């Protein structure tokens, strides 16, 4: 796992160096770029002593967290024009750290990480630059590498989904009494799970419903795995997490899956990428309808991670050529590449 997504911006990484593009909440204003360009927005030495697997902007785009095979996470202040300042160095994992992700700021400054050591750790900043682990997953929650973590939309409370090579997806929830509760979807994917993402909280169609009755809010997840498929899971109060749809198009491992925000429009959109080098865009025209897929592009090399822009109209793609490309859908439904970062 050499490339990763960040929730609000795209990045590539190599040994000890982070290469960043600005977060999407700033970048989406330049979406009208007509010609594809290749550029590196910022480069800085992270201080990691091994390969960097992920780097993530926080909600405001002022900090970046990185994680590495050197078993550490680092937090940088990137709010300065051309300066990155190390804020914290986090140690606690006993293996390569694959991914990190920031929680919504309404819960405070929280950062989650997952590792080859089978663990998920939630870190909290108690004072400026001082982070400590407030949750470490118990032994046995996962029996193999935890490959991906994703915070739920803040409307659902403080909840974290995790995907593991043991084939299970877990959902860790902070309860009202201050403790943490974990629920597992056993056997979510044979061989192993590679990615997980939450559906947006606003139900499809809520924007156009106007004064009419609003659709019921339903929690959903989408996961990807080594069984060449992505699966959509729906939460039921009486039955827990149940499989709702299986998305089949890839001929090899599905490396990542990412659910686009719908802005309350009556459509669901999911992106998947795979070891087969292909990226597919899945759309559901109405709740409960059929999922149709379109090939965005065949990259010819494994594709590692995906990231939607904050408006859901652009998709960043990270591939084995050490490129992050950005794609936008045109009015005729065709996906065009508008930029690339080496």
C-alpha positions, 0 to 999 in steps of 0.5 A: 500500500504505497498511495492513499486518499485524503478526505479533502485533497490529493497527495503522493508520497515517497520515502520520507517526502510528502508531496501535497496538493491543496485541499479540495475545499480550496481547489474546487474553485479552479474546476474550470481548468480546460487543459490538463497540467502536471505540477507539484504544489508543495514538497517537504521533508517529513522526517519519516525514515520509511515509506509514507502511506497516507497523508490527510488534511484536517477539516480546515486544511490547516494541518496535515497528518502523515503515517509511515512504515516507520510505525509513526504518525506526524502532524504538521501545521501547513497554514503558512504560505511556504512553511510546514511546521512539525506539531507532533510525532505519535508513536504507539503502533507496532507495525507499518501504519497504513492510514490516518483520518481526522474526525469532524471538529465538533468532536474536538481534535481527533485522529484515527490510525490503523496498522499492520499490527491489527490495531486501530488507535484514536488520538486526541489533542488535549492541548496544542501539539500534545496528542495521546491515545484515547482508544486502542482496539482490543486484541481480537477485534481484528486478527490481521492487518487493519488496512483502512479507517473512515469516520462516519458523517458527524450527523451519526455521532462519533463512529469509525469504520475499519476494514481488515485483512481478516475479511471483517469490517468493524464499526467502533462507536463512542457511547454516551457514557464515554466508552467505545463499542465495537460491532463486526461484520464477519466475512464481509470479503473473502481473503480480506478487506482493503477499503471502507467508506460511509454514505453521506448523511443527507438522504438522496433526494432530500434537497429536491423534496422541499416541504414534502416528507423527507426520506428516512435517514439510513446508515450505509457503508461501502467496502472493497475487498480481495474478492474483486467486488465492492459491497454496500451495507445497510444498518437496521436497528433490529438486525444490525449491518446487512449486505444490500448490494454487490458491485461487480466489474473488476477482474482483480482486487478492488483496492479502494472505494469512495462514496461521493457526497450527493448534496441532497440530490436524488442520486448515489455515486460511488467510485471503485479502483482496482489492481486491474488498473481500472476505475469505475463510477457507479450510479444509482438513479433513485433509492433502491434502484439498480447500480449502473457502472461506467469505466472512467479510465483504464490506467494500465497499472494498479490504482491505489486510492480515490478521493472525491472533492468536497462538492462531489464533482471531481475525483482524484485518482492515485496510481502505481505510476506515482501520479495523482490525476484529477477527473471531472464529469462533463455535461455529456457524461464523459469523464475528462482528466483536468490535472495531474500531480507527479 
